[in-house]
Amino acid sequence: MGETVDLGRRVELVPMDPHFLNISIALYRQDAGEGPQYLVHSYSRRQGTRQRLEFVAKAMVLLGGLEPVAGESLQIRFPCRTEHPLACRRVFLEACKLDPSQPGSSRPLHILDRKSNRTITVSSRNDGSYLLAADGEEPDKASRIAAVANGLAKLGQMQLGASGSDFVQLACGQPHDALVGLLLVRALNVRAVLREEEMAAARGVLSAPSAQK
Ligand SMILES: [Zn+2]
């Protein structure tokens, strides 16, 4: 009767997994003695489901810098033991998209921004704060950096601009380089991310937690 155990609160759902038999995969948030943790779960009984879920959990460790909960292959948490819920949802979605036939790797803290044709670099100060910079000529540079910082802040629930519009900070005060690298890709076009989420909400994918089992 494993399905009757309390899974926790569902925070995200991939209704049709493109990499494994279109099964649905969900991410649950659980409260543990040592702080919040997440569970990758599916109700599918198709053979190979367990291995697929283990792959997604491992991909979340790789891409988002989460860590496995000791002795568990489907439960992960952030090393800082903080929830980071929005960021974790993003890591989950990216982990589900990762092609299982390719060796994955975490994203670097720099990226070519096609919109401004600049390389945006994010430097960790090891206290959960990150400074953004860009190469190239001055005109519009500061405004583009500020826009990307704003995107990071939205996607990662980071504090913006405590010491300038080129600066973001995580509330936990701990470095999250893999996570910030992953969010940086999407921060370049945060409007597209927000549009996607609105469409998902319209489809009922992101219904209110109170309406979910
Ligand atoms: Zn943290």
Residues whose N, C-alpha, C, O or C-beta is under 5 A from the ligand:
A	BS01	ZN	F78 C80 T82 C172 Q174
